Amino acid sequence: MTMDAIRQRFLMCRPTYFAVDYAINPWMDPTAPVDADLAIRQWEQLRQVYRDLGHTVEEIAPVPGLPDMVFAANGGTVIDGKAMAVQFRDPQRADEAPAYRAWFESAGFELYDPKHVNEGEGDILLVGDVLLAGTGFRTAHASHAQLQEVFGYPVITMQLVDPRFYHLDTALTVLDERTVAYLPEAFSPGSQAALRRLFPDGVHATMADAEVLGLNAVSDGRHVVLPAQATDLAAKLRDRGYETIGVDLSELRKAGGGPKCCTLRLRQGKASK
Ligand code: ARG
């Protein structure tokens, strides 16, 4: 089987001011030590992996006092040259939204402002011509209707039920235009049924994979960059013909983030979708 990799354009934010100063998800323990220098080295390795795969990495300047700004996936949703800005649930992250918004504006994207809580590609994932939109913890259900109006892709609501998998991208990975990998038990029964209908050959991850944030992965359709600790998931993906690349983001995981959280896909237009 030959699988074609699609060259991607990503936005990332160096974790210069990364810390775990507050707890807005169950992974975060402000009393546990974090090695800030190691966090930067691990993030640089992730950026190098993308460059080695031929992807383009753009960077937004980190802002002091915004320790979670490294999680660029939460900065917006960018499809067909349109950028939907974000509105965070938690006040600790609120000031990231205008910083990312300004970046999209200067990069020439057509801007849209959210009317409800919307945490960007953390909860909103394009699979082929369908937008999967998470809700339950962060992104408000009401924002899903706005996403469909702005982008014109059918939006399918995914109800998240486990607080450890608070963003859709912690429970589901888009592998290519046709299929996904996911942790079934992170979703409500109705959402699980919908996932089975949409993706009958979807890869089911184990709890052990999900607990190392293995599903917080980035695929270009051929290579899947995922946490090195997610060994079962990596083996399943290799069986399906994907090439897996393990990365260690142990320090960022202390904030509840992995490779995908650090990576916002910039989709310029239809041709480079
Ligand atoms: N500490 C961050 C938060 O709780 C982590 C965000 C992870 N990002 C993601 N796309 N899942 O908001």
Residues whose N, C-alpha, C, O or C-beta is under 5 A from the ligand:
A	BS01	LIG	I24 N25 D68 F71 A73 N74 G122 H167 D169 A255 G256 G257 C261
